Structure formats: C-alpha cells, structure tokens
Amino acid sequence: MTDGNDEASLAFLAGAYDGTIGWLAAIWIAALTGVYWIWSGRRRGSG
C-alpha cells in the first residue's frame, strides 16, 4: 500500500516495515468497519 521511498524525509520512522504497517492498518480499519456494520444492523433489526 506504500511505495517504500527510502529518500522520503521520514522514511527512517517506518524502516523495513513500511508496507506491512500499511496492510495492517487497512486490515484493522476493515475489521472495525465490519464490526460496526454488523453491530448496527443487529441493533436496528431488534428495535
């Protein structure tokens, strides 16, 4: 999800984990979205 540009001014913060951190963030956001979607659908259906 990121290009791993070693010449970027803040590249030292990500190191070799640049792409991994991007994928983990995407998975985390998708999981939170899925949980919210399921939870809000159940709540709406029971009322």
C-alpha positions as CSV (number, residue, x, y, z in Angstrom):
1,M,0.0,0.0,0.0
2,T,3.0,2.3,0.3
3,D,5.9,2.6,-2.1
4,G,8.8,2.4,0.4
5,N,10.5,5.5,-0.8
6,D,13.9,5.4,1.1
7,E,14.6,9.0,0.1
8,A,11.5,10.4,1.9
9,S,12.3,12.7,4.8
10,L,10.5,10.5,7.4
11,A,11.5,7.1,5.9
12,F,13.5,6.2,9.0
13,L,10.3,6.0,11.0
14,A,8.9,3.1,9.0
15,G,12.1,1.2,8.2
16,A,11.6,-2.1,6.5
17,Y,8.0,-2.4,7.9
18,D,6.6,0.3,5.6
19,G,4.4,-2.0,3.5
20,T,3.5,-4.2,6.5
21,I,2.3,-1.3,8.6
22,G,0.1,-0.1,5.7
23,W,-1.5,-3.5,5.2
24,L,-2.1,-4.0,9.0
25,A,-3.7,-0.5,9.2
26,A,-6.0,-1.4,6.2
27,I,-7.0,-4.8,7.9
28,W,-7.6,-3.0,11.2
29,I,-9.9,-0.4,9.6
30,A,-11.7,-3.1,7.6
31,A,-12.3,-5.1,10.8
32,L,-13.6,-2.1,12.7
33,T,-15.9,-1.2,9.8
34,G,-17.2,-4.8,9.6
35,V,-17.8,-5.0,13.4
36,Y,-19.7,-1.7,13.3
37,W,-21.7,-2.7,10.3
38,I,-22.8,-6.0,11.9
39,W,-23.4,-4.4,15.3
40,S,-25.5,-1.5,13.9
41,G,-27.5,-3.9,11.7
42,R,-28.4,-6.1,14.6
43,R,-29.3,-3.2,16.8
44,R,-31.5,-1.7,14.1
45,G,-33.2,-5.1,13.4
46,S,-34.1,-5.7,17.1
47,G,-35.9,-2.4,17.6
